[in-house]
Amino acid sequence: MKKLVLSATALLFLVNLALAGGILTNSNQSAQFVRMLSRNASTDLDAVYFNPAGLVKMEDGFYLAFHNQSIFQTKTVNNLFPMLNDATYIGDVAAPVFPSFFANYKKDKFALSFGFGPNGGGGSAEYKTGLPSFEVPISQLPAGLNQLGIPVTGYSADLYFKGTSVFWGFQFNASYKVSEIFSASAGIRIIDAKNTYLGHIKDINVISGGQSKKASDLLTNLATQASGAASQFSQYPATMVMPDNIATGAGLPIGTTFGQAVTIMNSKAGAAQATANSLGDKNVDVKQKGTGITPILGVHIAPSKKLDIAIKYEFNTKLELENETSVDGTGKFPDGYKFRNDIPAILTAGVDYKILPDFKLSTSFNYYFDKNSNREGKESEIDKNYYEIAFGGQYDISEKVALSAGIMHSQTGVGSGYQTDLDYSLSSNTVGLGGEFSVTPRFTIDLGFLYTMYQDGEKSITYQNIGAFKETYDKKTTIFSVGFAYKIF
């Protein structure tokens, strides 16, 4: 019982708040992406992130852009373990401010650019009633206490968890136009990662005799009674067999000697007190920080004025996080402990084609090398690498207004062993729409809306001496975005 209660809090560090893209990577880096979903062959300013080699197709000048997304996500976990008070757990993820910034200086055949944004995470997840991994061990208390002779009919507990995560990316690119058809780019992204975890498991009570009582108090009393009985039994010769009525009254088999009774009662007292101690209030307040560098290479091919083709490769980012622990009532987060949480390499490709002067179609493909990244062994639970494929279109109604829409399918490759109530990856389908408005020849505004529908995930969890029960996972994500771009000269 002690081990079960402690293990619930050991899962805190697994939470992941990535909102769109691969398991750890955010691909929603611009308002144009939100409204179109396919940007890998972009030759606009958001190409700083999606297609740096395409920046040389912009007119000479210096450009700046600022984008923000307001992201709202609901995460639902349902666990069918029969002893739980409530099978459903809901987490609210909020990122009302999810900013990105782009700058590009283009001159003749050269372009120098800078980008900034949340490359991973970028929000906070709050579970006001905890999660199954927190509560399942506690829900087994009534049965365990009844076996010890303490009549219990129910339980309650104050469970809470909040996690925040943001991996800020600072990207620098240099692009060169080799010919009218071919251009190339090279760059790096510096990742500054920070996770914070705040949670507690406290006020673990059970219903006994129609009243709510602290479970730790009942077990402490049981330990005191068992210790007292051991002290009394030690007064008799160890080899003497206990009278039947005394053995039965102590809950011992007939024929037990007083020496055996002392050993049994001392063992019960120790186990009861240890369990009582484990049921005390536990708080966790942990920060995890680390930095990494991502080399990035890209090419852009334009066989004609109507066709743009782009390929980009982001190398694996070695990322080591270190615990900065303020409070750890569990002993699971030693201050200064370091662990790997790599961001996988990514291969992206995109094609844009102008069917008509005012109508463009686009397709994009992202492939994440999750199986090759180091995540302290968690990558071994990934069966196939994650990928995304998107299609979008944009129609220019006039010189000042353009409308766009897109769809995207994301396919996760994780096995059931990867999934936990704190960290799960689901396949999804996304729709986006919006528009671009040219206020002046130098100033444009982008507005976008995105909605993601996830395919339910599930796994069967086997609980020792109880059985196997299903746990299911679901999400829903909504994004509103706005972007401002300005050509300074």
C-alpha positions, 0 to 999 in steps of 0.5 A: 500500500505504501508503494502504491501511494508514493508511485502516483506522484512519481509520474509528475515529470512526464507531462507534456504540453505540446499543442500541435505538431509532433510529440514534442514539437509545435508546428503552429508557428504563424497565423498563416499556418493556423488559417491554411495548415500547409506552409512548408513551401512558403515564400512569405515572412513565416518562411523564416520558420517553415522554409528559410531557403524560400526567403530569397524570393521576397522583394529586397527590403527589411520585414518584421512580423508579430503573431499571437495564438490563443490556444485552448485545449481540453484533455479527458482521461477515463479510467474504469477501475471499479474502486474510483469515486469518479471515472472521468478526469478533465484537464484544461490547457490554456495558452492565451499568449502564444507569440512568434516573431519573424524578421528578414533582411533580403538583398539581391541573392542573400537573406538573413533572418531571425525567428522566435517562438515556442518550439515546444509546449507553450501552455499550462495544464491544470487538473483540479481533481488529479488523475487516475494515477494519483487516485487509483492507489488511494481508492484501494485503501477501503479494501485494504483497511477492511482486511486489517479489521477496520470497517471502511465504506469509502474514501476522499482526497484533495488531489491537484496538479498543474504543469507548465512547459515552454521550449523557446526557440531562437532561430537564425538563418542565412539564405542564398539564391544559387540560381533562378531555380535553386536556393539554399539555407543554413541555420541554427535554433537555440532552445531554452526549455523550462517545465514547472510542476506544482501539485499535491496529494493531501487530506486522504480520508476514509469513511468509517462508522459514518464519519470521515476520518484521516486514514493516517490516524486510523493506521497510527492507532492500529500500529499503536494497538499492535505494538501494545499487544506485542508488548503484552504477549512478550511477558509470556514464555515465547514457546507457550501456545496461546489460549484459543480465545486469546489467539482468536481475539487477536486475529491469530491462528489457533496454535500460535505461540506467544513468541510468534504472536510478538513477531507478527504484531510487531510486523503489523505495527511497523507496516501500519505505521509505515503506511500511515506515514506514506498517507501524509500530505505530499507537495511537489514544486519542481522546475526543470531547465535546459538548453539545446541547439538544432542545426537546420538545412533547407533547399528551395526549388522553383522550376517555374513561376507557378511552382515552389518546392521546398525541403528542410531538415532539422537535426536531432536536438540534444536536450538535457533537463535539470531538476530545480526542486523547491519542495518534494514530499515524494523523494522522486525529484532530487534537486540537481538530477539531470535527464535527457529529453531530446527533440527529434530530428524533423524532415519537412517537404512542401509544394505550392502551385498556382492553378490560377493567378489568384488561386494557389494550392499547397501541400506539406509533409512533416516526418518526426524521427521520434524513435531515434531521440533520447528520452530516457528510454521512453522512445522504446515505447514508440512503434513508428515515427510520427508524421503529418500531411496537410493540404491548403488553398488560398484565393485572392479575392482582390489585391487587399483580401485573400481567403484560405482554408486547409486540412491536416492529418497527424498520425502518431506511432506510439505503442500502448506502453507509451500512453499514460494519463499525463503524457499521451499522443493521439492521431488527429484531424485538423481544419483551419480557415481565415484570411489575409488583409493588406491594409497598405502595400507595406502592412498586412494582417492575418486572422485564423481559426483552427480546430483539431479533433483527436482519435481516442486512445486507450490502453489496458492497465493491470492492477496487481491482485485486482485485474485489468481495466481500460483507460481511454484518452481524448483531446480537443483543441481550438486556436484563434490567431492574429498576425501583423507583418510590416515592410520597413523599407 
